Amino acid sequence: MTGTVEKHVFQAEVNEVLSLVVNSLYSHREVFLRELISNAADAIDQLNFRALTDHGLLAEDKELRIELIRDEQAGTLTIRDNGIGMTRDELIEHLGTIARSGSKKLMQSLSAEQKKDLSLIGQFGVGFYSAFLVADTVTVTTRKAGSDETWIWESQAKGDFEIRAGERATRGTDIVLHLKEDAKEYVQEWPVRDVVRKYSDFVRWPIRMQTEHGEGDDKKLEWQTLNSARALWSRPKSEVTDEQYEEFYKSTSHDWQAPLGWTHFKVEGTHELTGLLYVPSKAPFDLVDKRHSGVRLFVKRVFIMDDAQEIVPEWLRFVRGIVDSEDLPLNVSREILQKDATTRFIKKQVVGKTLSLLEELAAEGETEREVDGEKQKVRRYETFWTEFGRMLKEGVYHDFESRDRLAGLLRFRSSHDDGWHSFADYVGRMQAEQKAIYYVAADSLATAKSSPHIEALEKRGFEVLLMTDSIDEWVVDALREFDGKQLVSAAKGALDLPETEEEKQHKEELQKELKPVLERAQKVLDEDVKEVRVTDRLTDSPSCLVNDGLGMSARQERVLREAGHDVPKQKRVLELNPEHPVVKRLAALTDEGQFAEWTQLLHDQALLAEGALPSDPAAFARRVAKLMSKA
């Protein structure tokens, strides 16, 4: 068949990724075969699943397989499958674009050094493009199952690709690699055999290759299966090495880094279930926006679906792996999954096993791991928390059943030192007279550390958790307490700090003595504040703003407004430090105009100290300038 040849230009970020693959991964080039075999296996999985309800798709070709064809004379290696195949539009979509939101923006933001970083490659889903590690030309011939049209895709990775009509007798896909001179080893039997055994031994479909048998005139070619084709997750744990677990992860997740950890489990009883779940070492750049699961669902070793959201809660979307059920029907649909009791059981197991794995990581000390090619001492859970901690916070907010276990896995910065700390760490260090777990929320660590709200707490030697993530206060609102200790914001309500009778009496006297000043300040700020009162939380600063115990904090209001929500303004309480020279000077002012300016200035300073802008920054600047000129 002959026809028009269509020329297409690669999407901009594909060119960037091709450059990354070809120029940065030379020493890892054998993985091209793992990636292409994995893609072929995925194509067969898709066909096998669809054939459960559309039996005609298999036609006469029912033996599902992957074939590797070496041609020494032509210098080519072909990866052939009889899977689902592709249409013309699918060829263009899958091989001409990278369907990842924000990938172009990320590529533009990378420095030259970052682009050489192998750890970034796995974020792009570049499995097919790894073919150009060993090939200067790649030709893809494919026919969609159920169609009589065949299409050919061809490219030399120089910015464009061709699409033309072709011929193929049956469904499936051939990927022909025209090998570079320095990659001709991959037309030899043993290099190919070794790579398949190393990376793809667990692939459930037979991987076959023609090999020579006999000698002299009796020599002949025979198809030989190279892989054991036994699902890794179905093997006993004692039979699987760490290297095999890691290679299985890399192949199924298309991540180029080893995982942080994994859990391999089997559940027997009312429901039978096998699973192999992994925690990656690094988050993909679009994890926060991406709402898809990385867990694949199998039923009796038959692939059913990628992105099995029904068995993995959204907050565990970072988990990768396999779940294989003996109880679900083979033709299970998403609608059935959503209503099925077995699905709820599987979901509970996935959550429980993942949390157990994370608890194990959190309990271990330093371990030696290879980082960027060097052996380093690391704490795996801290690595996990840095990459995926926000997902667990989402879980606290959304998953009531898992809330207590998740609370134990949360980590925060603290006034104690610069490391990460759990609630349990905090409770273990609490002073005898301390009633609550104190925290302060701010937009940055520096702002939290210097917050006036924590001055009295620090003076008493009370530790304060420093929360800087926009979701933190919602997490605390959901928890309310840990180990019987209330979680108390240093910027909400009265702190109820332990005090002697003498201290209590002194505070009451100051409140009484300062009452006229508080009333005058209230008149000045009546539109902005609910109350002006004497503070018990300040030691060095003249003023601060606090919420009156109930309702959301000022920071929560700002976060919601920035997200486009219409949030009514809440009046807050201005607290004054009666021991501070500025407040004493304020009390001595008789000129009402001057008093009003100083009061406004104290209010604006309190806003700035917590990371917010005054409502009228220009007026604030004028007051400061006026005060400076008088000084």
C-alpha positions as CSV (number, residue, x, y, z in Angstrom):
1,M,0.0,0.0,0.0
2,T,1.3,3.5,-0.9
3,G,0.0,6.8,0.1
4,T,0.8,10.4,1.1
5,V,3.6,10.9,3.6
6,E,2.6,13.4,6.4
7,K,5.3,15.4,8.1
8,H,4.6,16.5,11.7
9,V,6.8,18.6,14.0
10,F,7.3,17.3,17.6
11,Q,5.7,19.2,20.4
12,A,8.3,21.6,21.8
13,E,8.9,19.7,25.0
14,V,9.3,16.4,23.2
15,N,12.4,17.9,21.5
16,E,13.7,18.9,24.9
17,V,13.1,15.4,26.3
18,L,14.7,13.8,23.3
19,S,17.7,15.9,23.8
20,L,17.7,14.9,27.5
21,V,17.4,11.2,26.7
22,V,20.0,11.1,24.0
23,N,22.6,13.3,25.7
24,S,22.2,12.5,29.4
25,L,21.4,8.8,29.7
26,Y,24.2,7.2,27.6
27,S,25.6,5.1,30.4
28,H,22.1,3.7,31.1
29,R,21.1,3.0,27.6
30,E,20.3,-0.7,28.1
31,V,17.0,0.4,29.7
32,F,15.6,1.1,26.3
33,L,14.6,-2.5,26.0
34,R,13.0,-2.6,29.4
35,E,10.9,0.4,28.5
36,L,9.8,-0.9,25.0
37,I,9.0,-4.3,26.4
38,S,6.9,-2.7,29.2
39,N,5.0,-0.6,26.6
40,A,4.4,-3.8,24.6
41,A,3.1,-5.6,27.7
42,D,0.8,-2.7,28.4
43,A,-0.6,-2.9,24.9
44,I,-1.3,-6.7,25.4
45,D,-2.9,-6.0,28.8
46,Q,-5.3,-3.5,27.2
47,L,-6.2,-6.0,24.5
48,N,-6.7,-8.8,27.0
49,F,-9.0,-6.6,29.1
50,R,-11.1,-5.5,26.2
51,A,-11.4,-9.0,24.9
52,L,-13.2,-10.0,28.0
53,T,-16.3,-8.3,26.6
54,D,-15.4,-8.1,22.9
55,H,-14.3,-11.6,22.0
56,G,-13.9,-10.8,18.3
57,L,-10.8,-8.6,19.0
58,L,-8.6,-11.7,19.5
59,A,-9.8,-13.3,16.2
60,E,-7.5,-16.2,15.3
61,D,-4.5,-14.8,17.0
62,K,-5.2,-15.8,20.6
63,E,-1.6,-16.5,21.8
64,L,-0.6,-13.2,23.3
65,R,3.2,-12.6,23.2
66,I,6.1,-10.2,22.7
67,E,8.7,-11.1,20.1
68,L,12.3,-9.7,19.7
69,I,13.6,-10.0,16.2
70,R,17.3,-9.5,15.5
71,D,18.6,-8.8,12.0
72,E,22.4,-8.7,11.9
73,Q,22.5,-7.9,8.2
74,A,20.2,-4.9,8.4
75,G,21.5,-3.9,11.8
76,T,18.0,-3.7,13.3
77,L,16.2,-4.9,16.4
78,T,12.4,-5.2,16.3
79,I,10.1,-5.3,19.3
80,R,6.8,-6.8,18.2
81,D,3.6,-7.4,20.1
82,N,0.1,-8.5,19.1
83,G,-1.6,-6.2,21.5
84,I,-4.2,-3.5,21.1
85,G,-2.3,-1.5,18.4
86,M,-2.8,2.2,17.5
87,T,-4.8,4.3,15.1
88,R,-3.3,7.2,13.2
89,D,-4.5,9.8,15.7
90,E,-3.2,7.7,18.6
91,L,0.2,7.5,17.0
92,I,0.4,11.2,16.7
93,E,-0.9,11.7,20.2
94,H,1.3,9.1,22.0
95,L,4.5,9.5,20.0
96,G,4.4,13.2,19.1
97,T,3.4,14.8,22.4
98,I,3.9,14.4,26.1
99,A,0.5,14.6,27.7
100,R,1.7,16.0,31.0
101,S,0.5,19.4,32.3
102,G,3.2,21.9,32.9
103,S,6.0,19.8,31.3
104,K,7.0,22.6,28.9
105,K,7.1,25.1,31.7
106,L,9.3,22.8,33.8
107,M,11.7,22.2,31.0
108,Q,12.1,25.9,30.5
109,S,12.9,26.4,34.2
110,L,15.7,23.8,34.4
111,S,19.3,25.0,34.4
112,A,21.9,23.3,32.2
113,E,23.1,21.3,35.2
114,Q,19.6,20.2,36.2
115,K,19.0,18.9,32.7
116,K,21.8,16.5,33.2
117,D,20.3,15.2,36.4
118,L,19.1,11.6,35.8
119,S,16.6,11.8,38.6
120,L,14.5,14.3,36.6
121,I,14.0,12.0,33.6
122,G,11.5,9.7,35.3
123,Q,9.1,12.6,35.7
124,F,8.3,12.8,32.0
125,G,7.1,9.3,31.0
126,V,9.8,9.1,28.3
127,G,9.8,5.3,27.9
128,F,9.3,5.2,24.1
129,Y,11.9,7.9,23.5
130,S,14.6,5.8,25.2
131,A,14.7,4.0,21.8
132,F,16.8,6.8,20.5
133,L,19.5,5.9,23.0
134,V,20.5,3.1,20.7
135,A,18.8,3.9,17.4
136,D,19.3,6.8,14.9
137,T,16.0,5.9,13.2
138,V,12.9,4.4,14.8
139,T,10.1,3.0,12.6
140,V,6.7,2.0,14.2
141,T,4.2,-0.1,12.2
142,T,0.9,-0.6,14.0
143,R,-2.6,-1.8,13.4
144,K,-5.4,-1.3,15.8
145,A,-7.4,-4.4,17.0
146,G,-10.7,-4.5,15.1
147,S,-9.4,-2.2,12.3
148,D,-8.0,-3.0,8.8
149,E,-5.9,0.1,8.6
150,T,-2.1,0.0,9.2
151,W,0.0,3.1,9.9
152,I,3.7,3.8,10.0
153,W,5.4,6.4,12.2
154,E,9.1,7.1,11.6
155,S,11.5,9.6,13.0
156,Q,15.3,10.3,13.4
157,A,14.7,12.5,16.5
158,K,15.6,15.6,14.6
159,G,12.6,17.7,15.4
160,D,9.9,16.0,13.3
161,F,8.3,12.6,12.4
162,E,6.5,11.1,9.4
163,I,3.1,9.3,9.3
164,R,2.1,7.2,6.3
165,A,-0.2,4.3,5.5
166,G,1.4,0.8,5.6
167,E,0.7,-2.9,5.7
168,R,0.5,-5.4,8.6
169,A,-1.3,-8.7,8.4
170,T,-2.6,-8.7,11.9
171,R,-3.2,-6.4,14.9
172,G,-0.4,-5.1,17.1
173,T,2.8,-3.0,16.8
174,D,6.3,-3.5,15.5
175,I,9.0,-1.0,16.7
176,V,12.0,-1.3,14.5
177,L,15.2,0.2,15.8
178,H,17.9,1.0,13.2
179,L,20.8,0.7,15.6
180,K,23.6,3.1,15.8
181,E,27.1,1.8,15.1
182,D,28.1,1.8,18.7
183,A,24.9,-0.1,19.7
184,K,25.1,-3.1,17.2
185,E,25.7,-5.4,20.2
186,Y,21.9,-5.5,20.5
187,V,21.6,-7.6,17.3
188,Q,23.5,-10.3,19.2
189,E,21.7,-13.0,21.2
190,W,23.3,-12.8,24.6
191,P,23.3,-9.0,25.2
192,V,19.5,-9.0,24.5
193,R,19.0,-12.1,26.6
194,D,20.9,-10.6,29.5
195,V,18.9,-7.3,29.4
196,V,15.6,-9.2,29.3
197,R,16.6,-11.4,32.3
198,K,17.8,-8.4,34.2
199,Y,14.8,-6.1,33.7
200,S,11.8,-8.0,32.3
201,D,11.9,-11.5,33.7
202,F,8.6,-10.9,35.6
203,V,6.6,-9.6,32.6
204,R,3.5,-11.8,32.5
205,W,3.4,-12.3,28.7
206,P,6.0,-14.5,27.1
207,I,9.0,-12.6,25.6
208,R,10.3,-14.7,22.7
209,M,13.3,-14.5,20.5
210,Q,14.7,-16.8,17.8
211,T,17.9,-18.5,18.8
212,E,20.2,-20.9,17.0
213,H,20.3,-24.6,18.0
214,G,22.4,-27.4,16.7
215,E,25.7,-27.4,14.7
216,G,26.7,-27.4,11.0
217,D,24.0,-28.6,8.7
218,D,21.7,-29.3,11.6
219,K,21.8,-25.7,12.8
220,K,18.3,-24.1,12.9
221,L,16.4,-21.2,14.4
222,E,13.8,-21.8,17.1
223,W,11.6,-19.5,19.1
224,Q,12.7,-19.5,22.8
225,T,10.9,-17.8,25.7
226,L,13.4,-15.6,27.6
227,N,11.4,-14.7,30.7
228,S,9.9,-16.7,33.5
229,A,6.6,-14.8,33.0
230,R,5.7,-15.4,36.7
231,A,4.1,-12.3,38.2
232,L,6.5,-11.0,40.8
233,W,3.8,-10.2,43.3
234,S,2.6,-13.8,43.3
235,R,5.9,-15.2,44.3
236,P,6.8,-15.8,48.0
237,K,8.7,-12.9,49.5
238,S,11.6,-15.2,50.3
239,E,12.1,-15.9,46.6
240,V,12.4,-12.2,45.6
241,T,15.6,-10.2,45.9
242,D,15.8,-6.5,46.6
243,E,17.2,-6.0,43.1
244,Q,14.2,-7.8,41.6
245,Y,11.8,-5.6,43.6
246,E,13.6,-2.5,42.5
247,E,13.7,-3.5,38.8
248,F,10.0,-4.4,38.9
249,Y,9.2,-0.9,40.3
250,K,11.3,0.8,37.7
251,S,9.8,-1.1,34.8
252,T,6.1,-0.7,35.9
253,S,6.4,2.9,37.1
254,H,8.8,4.2,34.5
255,D,10.8,5.8,37.2
256,W,14.6,5.8,36.9
257,Q,15.3,5.9,40.6
258,A,15.0,3.1,43.1
259,P,12.0,3.4,45.4
260,L,12.3,4.5,49.1
261,G,10.6,1.3,50.2
262,W,7.9,-1.3,49.4
263,T,5.5,-3.6,51.0
264,H,4.7,-7.1,49.6
265,F,1.6,-8.6,51.2
266,K,-0.9,-11.4,50.9
267,V,-4.3,-11.3,52.6
268,E,-6.3,-14.5,53.0
269,G,-9.7,-15.2,54.6
270,T,-13.1,-13.9,53.5
271,H,-11.3,-12.1,50.7
272,E,-8.1,-13.1,49.0
273,L,-5.7,-10.4,47.9
274,T,-2.1,-10.0,46.9
275,G,-0.3,-6.6,46.6
276,L,3.0,-5.0,46.0
277,L,3.1,-1.3,46.8
278,Y,6.0,1.1,46.5
279,V,6.8,4.6,47.9
280,P,8.9,6.5,45.3
281,S,12.0,8.4,46.1
282,K,11.0,11.6,44.4
283,A,7.7,13.3,43.6
284,P,6.8,14.0,40.0
285,F,6.6,17.8,39.4
286,D,2.8,17.6,38.8
287,L,1.9,15.5,41.8
288,V,-0.1,18.3,43.6
289,D,-2.3,18.8,40.5
290,K,-2.5,15.2,39.4
291,R,-5.4,13.3,40.9
292,H,-4.7,9.9,39.4
293,S,-3.6,6.8,41.2
294,G,-0.4,5.0,40.4
295,V,-1.7,1.5,41.4
296,R,-2.8,-1.0,38.8
297,L,-5.6,-3.4,39.4
298,F,-5.4,-7.1,38.4
299,V,-8.0,-9.9,38.9
300,K,-6.5,-13.4,39.0
301,R,-3.3,-12.1,37.3
302,V,-5.4,-10.5,34.5
303,F,-4.8,-6.8,34.1
304,I,-8.0,-4.8,34.6
305,M,-7.1,-1.1,34.8
306,D,-4.4,1.5,35.3
307,D,-5.2,4.4,37.7
308,A,-7.4,2.3,40.0
309,Q,-8.8,5.3,41.9
310,E,-11.6,3.2,43.5
311,I,-9.1,1.2,45.6
312,V,-6.6,4.0,46.4
313,P,-7.8,7.2,48.2
314,E,-6.7,10.5,46.5
315,W,-4.3,11.4,49.3
316,L,-2.3,8.2,48.5
317,R,-1.9,9.1,44.9
318,F,1.9,9.0,45.3
319,V,1.8,5.2,45.9
320,R,2.8,2.9,42.9
321,G,2.3,-0.8,42.5
322,I,0.0,-3.7,41.9
323,V,-3.1,-5.1,43.6
324,D,-4.3,-8.5,42.5
325,S,-7.8,-9.7,43.7
326,E,-9.2,-13.2,43.6
327,D,-12.7,-12.0,44.4
328,L,-13.6,-9.4,41.8
329,P,-15.3,-10.5,38.5
330,L,-12.9,-10.3,35.5
331,N,-15.2,-8.0,33.6
332,V,-15.4,-5.6,36.5
333,S,-16.3,-1.9,35.6
334,R,-15.6,1.3,37.5
335,E,-19.4,1.5,38.3
336,I,-19.3,-2.0,39.9
337,L,-16.1,-1.1,41.8
338,Q,-17.6,2.0,43.3
339,K,-20.5,0.0,44.8
340,D,-18.7,-3.3,45.6
341,A,-18.0,-4.4,49.2
342,T,-14.8,-6.2,48.1
343,T,-13.5,-2.9,46.7
344,R,-14.0,-1.3,50.1
345,F,-12.1,-4.1,51.7
346,I,-9.2,-3.8,49.1
347,K,-9.1,0.0,49.7
348,K,-8.8,-0.6,53.4
349,Q,-6.0,-3.0,52.9
350,V,-4.1,-0.6,50.6
351,V,-4.4,2.2,53.1
352,G,-3.4,0.0,56.1
353,K,-0.4,-1.6,54.4
354,T,0.9,1.7,53.1
355,L,0.6,3.3,56.6
356,S,2.4,0.3,58.1
357,L,5.2,0.8,55.6
358,L,5.5,4.5,56.4
359,E,5.5,3.7,60.1
360,E,8.4,1.4,59.6
361,L,10.3,4.0,57.7
362,A,9.5,6.6,60.4
363,A,10.8,4.3,63.1
364,E,14.1,3.5,61.5
365,G,17.3,5.6,62.1
366,E,19.9,6.5,59.5
367,T,20.5,4.1,56.7
368,E,23.1,4.0,54.0
369,R,21.7,4.5,50.5
370,E,23.1,5.4,47.1
371,V,22.3,9.0,46.3
372,D,23.6,10.5,43.0
373,G,26.0,7.6,42.6
374,E,27.5,8.0,46.1
375,K,26.8,6.1,49.4
376,Q,25.3,8.5,51.9
377,K,23.7,8.3,55.4
378,V,20.1,9.3,55.1
379,R,16.8,9.1,57.0
380,R,14.4,7.6,54.5
381,Y,11.3,9.0,56.2
382,E,12.6,12.5,56.1
383,T,13.2,12.1,52.4
384,F,9.6,10.8,52.1
385,W,8.2,13.7,54.1
386,T,10.0,16.3,52.1
387,E,8.5,14.9,48.9
388,F,5.1,13.7,49.9
389,G,4.2,15.1,53.4
390,R,1.5,17.3,52.0
391,M,-0.4,14.2,50.8
392,L,-0.6,12.8,54.3
393,K,-1.9,16.2,55.6
394,E,-4.7,15.8,53.0
395,G,-5.4,12.4,54.4
396,V,-5.8,13.8,57.9
397,Y,-8.4,16.2,56.6
398,H,-10.3,13.8,54.5
399,D,-9.9,10.3,56.0
400,F,-11.5,10.1,59.5
401,E,-10.7,6.4,59.9
402,S,-7.0,6.8,59.3
403,R,-6.7,10.1,61.2
404,D,-5.0,8.8,64.3
405,R,-2.4,6.8,62.5
406,L,-1.7,9.7,60.1
407,A,-1.3,12.1,63.1
408,G,1.6,10.0,64.2
409,L,3.3,10.4,60.8
410,L,3.0,14.2,60.6
411,R,6.2,16.2,60.9
412,F,6.8,19.9,61.6
413,R,9.6,22.3,62.2
414,S,9.9,23.5,65.8
415,S,11.4,26.1,68.0
416,H,13.3,23.2,69.6
417,D,15.8,22.9,66.8
418,D,16.0,23.0,63.0
419,G,15.0,19.3,62.3
420,W,11.7,17.7,61.7
421,H,9.6,16.7,64.7
422,S,6.5,14.6,65.3
423,F,3.7,15.3,67.8
424,A,5.1,12.4,69.9
425,D,8.5,14.0,70.0
426,Y,6.9,17.2,71.2
427,V,4.8,15.5,73.9
428,G,7.9,13.7,75.1
429,R,9.6,17.0,75.7
430,M,6.7,18.9,77.3
431,Q,7.3,20.5,80.7
432,A,5.3,19.3,83.7
433,E,3.2,22.4,84.0
434,Q,2.5,22.6,80.3
435,K,-1.2,21.9,79.4
436,A,-1.2,22.0,75.5
437,I,0.7,21.5,72.3
438,Y,1.4,25.0,71.0
439,Y,1.8,26.0,67.4
440,V,2.1,29.1,65.3
441,A,1.2,29.3,61.6
442,A,3.0,31.7,59.2
443,D,3.9,32.1,55.5
444,S,7.5,31.3,56.1
445,L,9.8,29.7,58.6
446,A,11.5,33.0,59.3
447,T,8.2,34.7,60.0
448,A,7.1,31.8,62.3
449,K,10.4,31.9,64.3
450,S,10.2,35.6,64.9
451,S,6.4,35.7,65.5
452,P,5.5,38.0,68.5
453,H,2.7,35.5,69.4
454,I,5.3,33.0,70.8
455,E,7.4,35.3,72.9
456,A,5.8,34.4,76.3
457,L,5.8,30.7,75.4
458,E,9.5,30.8,74.6
459,K,10.2,32.8,77.7
460,R,8.6,30.0,79.8
461,G,10.6,27.4,77.9
462,F,7.6,26.0,76.1
463,E,8.3,24.5,72.7
464,V,6.3,25.8,69.7
465,L,5.6,23.9,66.4
466,L,6.2,26.2,63.4
467,M,3.7,25.5,60.6
468,T,4.3,27.0,57.2
469,D,2.2,25.0,54.8
470,S,-1.1,26.6,53.8
471,I,-3.0,23.4,54.7
472,D,-1.5,23.1,58.2
473,E,-4.2,25.0,60.1
474,W,-7.0,22.9,58.5
475,V,-5.1,19.8,59.5
476,V,-4.9,21.0,63.1
477,D,-8.6,21.9,63.1
478,A,-9.4,18.4,62.0
479,L,-7.2,16.8,64.7
480,R,-7.9,19.1,67.6
481,E,-5.7,17.0,69.9
482,F,-2.9,14.4,70.1
483,D,-2.4,11.9,72.9
484,G,-5.0,13.8,75.0
485,K,-3.2,17.1,74.6
486,Q,-5.1,20.0,73.0
487,L,-3.5,21.6,69.9
488,V,-3.5,25.4,70.7
489,S,-2.7,28.2,68.3
490,A,-0.4,30.9,69.8
491,A,-2.4,33.4,67.8
492,K,-5.9,32.5,69.0
493,G,-7.8,33.4,72.1
494,A,-6.2,33.6,75.6
495,L,-3.2,31.2,76.0
496,D,-4.2,30.3,79.6
497,L,-0.5,30.1,80.6
498,P,0.3,28.9,84.1
499,E,0.8,31.9,86.4
500,T,1.2,32.6,90.1
501,E,-1.4,34.5,92.1
502,E,1.1,37.4,92.1
503,E,1.4,37.4,88.3
504,K,-2.4,37.1,88.0
505,Q,-2.9,40.1,90.3
506,H,-0.3,42.2,88.6
507,K,-2.0,41.5,85.2
508,E,-5.4,42.6,86.6
509,E,-3.8,45.8,88.0
510,L,-2.2,46.6,84.6
511,Q,-5.6,46.0,82.8
512,K,-7.3,48.4,85.3
513,E,-4.5,51.0,85.0
514,L,-4.5,50.8,81.2
515,K,-8.3,50.8,80.9
516,P,-8.6,54.4,79.7
517,V,-5.9,53.9,77.1
518,L,-7.6,50.6,75.9
519,E,-10.9,52.5,75.5
520,R,-9.3,55.3,73.6
521,A,-7.5,52.9,71.3
522,Q,-10.8,50.9,70.7
523,K,-12.5,54.1,69.5
524,V,-9.6,54.7,67.0
525,L,-9.7,51.2,65.7
526,D,-13.4,50.4,66.0
527,E,-13.8,49.5,62.3
528,D,-10.8,47.1,62.4
529,V,-10.7,45.4,65.7
530,K,-13.2,43.7,68.0
531,E,-11.4,44.6,71.2
532,V,-8.2,46.1,72.6
533,R,-6.8,44.4,75.7
534,V,-3.7,43.7,77.7
535,T,-1.7,40.8,76.5
536,D,-0.1,37.8,78.3
537,R,1.7,36.5,75.2
538,L,4.1,39.4,74.5
539,T,7.5,40.1,76.2
540,D,9.5,42.0,73.6
541,S,6.9,43.4,71.1
542,P,4.5,46.2,71.8
543,S,1.4,44.7,70.1
544,C,0.0,41.7,68.3
545,L,-3.3,40.7,66.7
546,V,-5.1,37.5,67.7
547,N,-8.3,35.7,66.8
548,D,-10.9,35.5,69.6
549,G,-10.7,31.7,69.9
550,L,-13.4,30.7,67.4
551,G,-13.5,30.9,63.6
552,M,-10.7,30.8,61.1
553,S,-7.3,32.5,61.5
554,A,-6.3,35.6,59.5
555,R,-3.9,33.4,57.5
556,Q,-6.7,30.9,56.6
557,E,-8.8,33.9,55.4
558,R,-5.9,35.1,53.2
559,V,-5.4,31.6,51.7
560,L,-9.1,31.4,50.8
561,R,-9.1,34.9,49.3
562,E,-6.1,34.1,47.2
563,A,-7.9,31.0,46.0
564,G,-10.8,33.3,44.8
565,H,-13.2,32.7,47.7
566,D,-15.4,35.5,49.0
567,V,-14.5,35.5,52.7
568,P,-16.1,38.1,55.0
569,K,-13.6,40.0,57.1
570,Q,-13.5,39.1,60.8
571,K,-12.6,41.6,63.4
572,R,-9.7,40.5,65.6
573,V,-8.4,41.5,69.0
574,L,-5.4,43.9,69.4
575,E,-3.3,43.0,72.4
576,L,-1.0,45.6,73.9
577,N,2.1,44.9,76.0
578,P,1.8,47.3,79.0
579,E,5.5,46.8,79.9
580,H,6.7,48.0,76.6
581,P,8.1,51.6,76.3
582,V,6.1,52.4,73.2
583,V,2.8,51.5,75.0
584,K,3.8,53.5,78.1
585,R,4.5,56.4,75.8
586,L,1.2,55.9,74.1
587,A,-0.5,56.1,77.5
588,A,1.1,59.4,78.2
589,L,-0.1,61.1,74.9
590,T,-2.8,63.7,75.5
591,D,-3.0,65.0,71.9
592,E,-5.9,62.9,70.3
593,G,-4.5,63.2,66.8
594,Q,-1.1,62.0,67.8
595,F,-2.6,59.2,69.9
596,A,-4.7,58.1,66.9
597,E,-1.6,58.0,64.6
598,W,0.4,55.9,67.2
599,T,-2.5,53.5,67.7
600,Q,-2.9,53.0,63.9
601,L,0.9,52.5,63.7
602,L,0.8,49.8,66.4
603,H,-2.1,48.0,64.6
604,D,-0.2,48.1,61.3
605,Q,3.0,46.9,62.9
606,A,1.1,43.9,64.3
607,L,-0.1,43.0,60.8
608,L,3.4,43.2,59.4
609,A,4.8,41.0,62.2
610,E,2.5,38.2,61.1
611,G,3.3,38.6,57.4
612,A,0.3,40.6,56.3
613,L,0.1,44.1,54.7
614,P,-1.7,47.0,56.4
615,S,-5.0,47.9,54.7
616,D,-3.4,51.2,53.6
617,P,0.3,50.7,53.1
618,A,0.8,54.3,51.9
619,A,-0.7,55.7,55.0
620,F,1.5,53.4,57.1
621,A,4.6,54.7,55.2
622,R,3.6,58.3,55.9
623,R,3.2,57.7,59.6
624,V,6.6,56.0,59.8
625,A,8.2,58.9,57.9
626,K,6.5,61.5,60.1
627,L,7.7,59.7,63.2
628,M,11.2,59.4,61.8
629,S,11.3,63.1,61.0
630,K,10.4,64.0,64.6
631,A,13.1,61.7,65.9
